[in-house]
């Protein structure tokens, strides 16, 4: 190959490089907006009569990191109100229908909100229970009469002591997620709440910062929902 040919190739290569440079870097993918995806009909799960949705999305079944987005219904569409990072079960999400008691996984699906509890009502329109210093419990023993429901008295060893957990911080505010309720199947999981946290994994609940949680609680009414799970499970199409 002679020098003239080399020079010609160099000039051609330089022109091609200049052309590529002029085009700039590839465009970054737009952040995923679950509210927009719901408006587009891509959600696989029902929204029921909800006017507000809390959407907790992980990257896959094994991840306990979630992005929690609040969506409000505007006519036939859904608009994003807030978004924050949160945590789910320490072992990620259970596949639909496979959640079991003590597996450390959050359930996947669409579940209603019908009640809340904590140290004091933050202004929610959900029925609210103010916890006492002791004596507030949630059944987690399969086969017992209060399985996956509130009861007062002396908490059984395998059940949740709501009062103590409130004092430790996580249940300073909490919303009951109606997974495996109101007619629970024994052993399929209990005490799934949307509560204070966001820094460390949960035992199967979804948690976010307390200030953010209080703000969302003020918008909720009975029948609003949480949609939770891996993005590819919750939404159709490109995710």
N, C-alpha and C positions, 0 to 999 in steps of 0.2 A: 504494500500500500504506500503510495507516494505522499509527500507532504501536502500537496494541494488537496488530495482526497481527505486527509486528516483535518485540514483546515476547514473544508466544507462541512464535514461531520460535526466539528466543534461548533461552527456557526449555527448549524441546524439544531444541535442539542441545546445551545444557549437560547435560541428563539423559543424552543419548546419549554425550557425551564422558566423563561420569562412569562410565557403564556400561563403555565401552571401557577406561578407566583401571583399573577394578576387575578386568578380565580380565587385565591385565598384559601384558608383551611376549611375542611369539611364543617358543615353546620352541626352544632351540638343538638342532640335529641331534646325535644321539648320535655319539661318535667311532666310526669304523669299526673293528670287531674282526674280523680275518681268521680267527682261530681259531673264533669263534662262527659265522661264515659257512660255514666248512668243516663244522662240526658240523651245520649246517642243510642240507647237501648242495648248496651253491651254487657250490662250486669246480668249474671246468671240466676240471681236470687231475688225473691219478691221484696218489695218495699211496703206492701200493705197500705194502710191508711196514714203512714208516717208523713209528717210535714218537715221533720228534721231527721237526718241520718248522721250517725257517727260511723265512719268507714276506717277500719284498722287493717292496713295492708302490709303484709310481709313480702320479702323477695321470693321465699320458697317455704316448703313445709318445715324445714329444719331450723329456720331463723326465728329468734324471739324478738328481733327488732322490728317495730312497726312504725309506719307513718299514719297518724290519726288525723283524719280530715272531717270537719263538720260541714254538711251540705244542707241547704234550706231549699224547699220547693218553691219555685217561682213559676206559677202557671203550670205548664207541662214540662218545664226544665228544672234542673237543680243547679244552684249557685254555691260556690265555695265561700264559707264564712271564715273558718280558721283552719290552721294546719300545724301540727306539732309532732315531735318524735315521742315514741312510747315503747313499752315493752309488753311482751306476751309471755306465755308459759315457757319455763326454762328449757323444755324440750321442743319448743316450736308449736306447730299446729297439728292437731289430729285430722286425718282425712275424714270427709263427711261420713257420719255414722260410726266412726271408730273411737270416739272419745270414751275413756274409761276412768273410773275413780283412781286417783293417785298416780296417773301416768305423767304428770308434769306438763301436759299439753293443753293448749287452748282449743275450744271447739271451732270448727269452720262452719260458717253459714250466716243466716239472717235471723236475728232474735229481737223480740220486743223489749222495751223498757216499761216497767209498770210501777216501780217503787224505788225509793232511795233511803239511805240512812247515813248517820254520822254524828259528829259532835254538835251540830246545829244547822238548821235549815238555811242554805245559802240563797234561797229565793226561787227554788224550783217549784214547778206546778205538778210534779209527781207527788203522790202520797209519800210523806217523809216520816221516818222514825228517828227521834233523837236518842242516841244510846246512853245508857247509864254507866257508872263507873264499874259495875259488875252485873252479871245476871242476864246478859243478852247473848244468845247463842244461835248458831246455824247448823242444822243437822247435816252430817257428812257420813253417817253410818248406814250403809245399805240395809234395807229391811226394817229400819226403825220408823216410827210413825211420823217423825219430823224430818225425814230424809229430804234434803234440798229445800228446806223451809226454815223460817225463823221460829224460835221458841225461847221462853224465858225460864230462868231457874239456874240450876247447876249444870254447866256444860259437860257433856259426856267426853271422855278422853279423846275419842276420834273425831269429835265435832269441832267447829270453829268457835272460839271465844271472841265474839265480836267486840266486846268491851275492851278486852286486853289489847287486841290488834289495833283498835282505835287509838289507845293510849300510846302504842308504839309508832303510829303514824299512818299506816296504809289505809285504815278505815276512818280517818278523819272526815272523809267524804267518800261515798260509794253509791253506785247505781246498780241495782240488781239486773243482770242480764238473764233473760228468761230462756236459758238453755236447760233442757230436761225438766221443764216446768210448764204448767202446774201439775201435770200427772207424771211424776218422775219414774223412770225405769231404774230400779235398784242397780247400782254399780256402774251406771253410765255417766256419772260425774255430777258434782254438786258445787255450790258456793262459787259460781262464776260471776264476778263483779267487774265493773268499770270503776277503778279506784285510784287513789293518790299513789304516785310513785314516778315511774318513767326512767329511772336510772339503773335498776336491776331487774332481772327476770322475775316472773311471778310463778305461782303454782298452777296457773291455768287461766288467770284473769287477764284483763288488759289494764295497764296503768299509764297515767300521764301526770305531769306537773299539777300541783294542787290548784294554783291560780287558774290555769287553763281548764281544769275539770270544773271548778266552780262556775266559770263563765258558760260552759256548755250546759251544765245542769240547769241554769236559769232559763234556757231555751226549751227544755224538754217537757213534754206532756205524755201521758199514758198513750201507748201505741206507737210512739216514735221508736226507731230501731237502731241497732248496731249491726253492720255488715263486717265480718271479720274473717281473715284467712289469707292465703297466698294470692298474689295478683292473678296468676295464671288460672287459678281455680275460680276466682270470683268473676273475672271478666273475659268476654269473648274477644277475638280479634287480636291485633298486635298489642302487646303489653310491655 
